[in-house]
Amino acid sequence: MQTTPSGAYSFGPFVLDTGSYRLMRGDTVVQVSPKIIDLLLYLVVRPSILVTKDELFNALWPDVAVTDNALTQAVSELRQALGDDPSNPKYVQTVARRGYRFVAAVVSGASPTASRTDLQPAESTARAPVVGVLDFANVSNDASLAWLSSGIAETLTNDLRSALQLRIIDRTRVVEAVRRVGTDHDALRRELHIDLAIVGSFQRAGDRLRITARAVDATTGEALADSKADGLLDHVFDLQDRVVAQLAETIGTSPTVSRRPHRETSSLEAYQAFTEGRLKLETLEPKKVAAAVEGFERAIQLDPHYAAAHVGLGNARFWQYEMSRAGNQTDAALLARAIDHVRRAIELERDLAEAHATLAFLLVSAGRATEALASARRAVALEPGQWAHHFRVAHAAWGDERLRALARVTDLYPDFPFAHFEAAMVHIARGALDRAESVLREGTIVQDRQADLRQRYPARGLHWLLGLVRLAQEDVKEAEAEFSKERAFGTEQLYGAEFVMNACDGTGFARLRAGDHHGAASAFEEALKAFPDHARSLVGLGAALRASGKAKPADAAFARAAAAIDALRRGGRSTEATLAHAFLHATTGAADDSIRCLKSLLEKSDRPFSGWTIPIEPLLDPLRGSRPFQDILDALSARAR
């Protein structure tokens, strides 16, 4: 019989560990989202008690309007995780029209020591304090030093992370939170779950600079530590080191601050150019990316050994490459240059975690997932507490490893919307559409809340993907409603135009399913206004025109689709071209050719997630029910385990 010390709850073969916030079955972690953990915890602390639906809505989705279906899906996902039968429940009993009751015997006790994986380093059992560093105030209002507000905050964030046994929140996350709730410490505590806020200012007097900083208890507002450094502006790096050392000595457990010159730069001009380039890139405004490139290039010109600037330039080139995807022939040279810049950063400093993480992201886009995964794992080994590195592991991995990495991401960054998207990809490939729907509904709540924020991984696409899932589940009305929500977000942010185009396609598919052929054609034509040579839109348009009895215009649309597919292949986008060719073949009655295309997708060993949308692609409907197509679905599901 298993023992259960305080902080955990055991029932049947399961242990719900509130310390690590995960569900265990023996030594195995049961993969569920944080929202499902919230639901289970709410139920197990109230065994045998009727918990009403309203109570669960208030507990799980406070101040957010969600439908009954969201709760139903969450309970369904919990039952799947527990292996529970709703008709003969061992754990979760439905009380008709009222709510739910947890019917298993529950034993409460101490949180068991979590087993570690190769991605999770040994950590003390006590929860490490969480710290957020706010941008520093420019007291002298010196416009020429405006860049230093974020520069100091970024440097302190990185150095405190290296110096202390604390969890330091990314500066970009802090900036996003400040945009939402302001600088009130208690509001930031609720938004970021921080224990300490580092606030500060700097003031210039001639050629001298004074930096002051204070560590504030985010709950009480009490100042726990103060630091101050005065000196020449040209010695700003030494001033920052002194501030970090003073803070570390007061609030940290192991101050080991030491500047690594090869990681930074001794040039104030290079530091300024790099910081200004990073700030421009953070806006994610396409028109500012070129200026960001200029900033990073100037930083490297001033200091060729500035590793962080090479990483920044690699990121900027990558976003230029991403913006070129509007056409069928992307600028592959931009991606190659981006990879070269980041590899140069690693040559300069082989232990720069951000360089390894960035390289992983770029290599996935280059179709080299195996190399990407190795780089991402290296980043995690160097900085295991950094959520973005775990996301890079997830982005490069597939199946269970992706889901494990995403669970770690949401533990470190609960409101990261794209984690829900990438988890849903796995569930869709497995054919677990109910599970995918539950994950996406949770993600759309986050997407809606963050709609106006500019982020490196924008909150986009979840409504579109949920719409496709609902369409595959034969709910045409709700599917079209989700596509409409995605379109309402507009095209301004990065990937915005792409997902609006996808949502227009989705609307076309929903109208085709409903028999509205004219409305479907209009939706596909709207998608083509933004992406004139998009193959899937052209195939959809051809299908709508043919269903309307317009044979010649349909054939013309199919011919344009074939030309677009050829352009994709010439542009090095063979995976997209193969899937689009499968669409065209399926729609024009060449089922065997379509199956051959899909089989070739699954043979791409270094692209394990190729074809993950196959189970929900409307253009493959003519294949459904056939044995060859079922074999494709089975193979896709097996590969996603």
QUIGI-V258229 format. One record per helix or strand of 3 or more residues. SS is the DSSP state (H for helix, E for strand). FROM is the first residue (numbers start at 1). LEN is the number of residues. If there is no record, write none. Layout:
ss={SS	SS}
from={FROM	FROM}
len={LEN	LEN}
//
This chain:
ss={E	E	E	E	H	E	H	H	H	E	E	E	E	H	H	H	H	E	E	E	H	H	H	H	H	H	H	H	H	H	H	H	H	H	H	H	H	H	H	H	H	H}
from={5	14	22	28	34	50	53	68	86	92	99	107	130	143	148	171	185	196	208	223	233	268	286	307	332	353	369	387	399	418	433	462	476	496	517	535	551	574	591	614	618	627}
len={7	4	4	3	11	3	8	15	3	4	4	4	4	3	16	11	8	10	10	10	19	15	17	20	17	13	14	10	14	12	17	11	13	19	14	13	20	14	12	3	6	13}
//
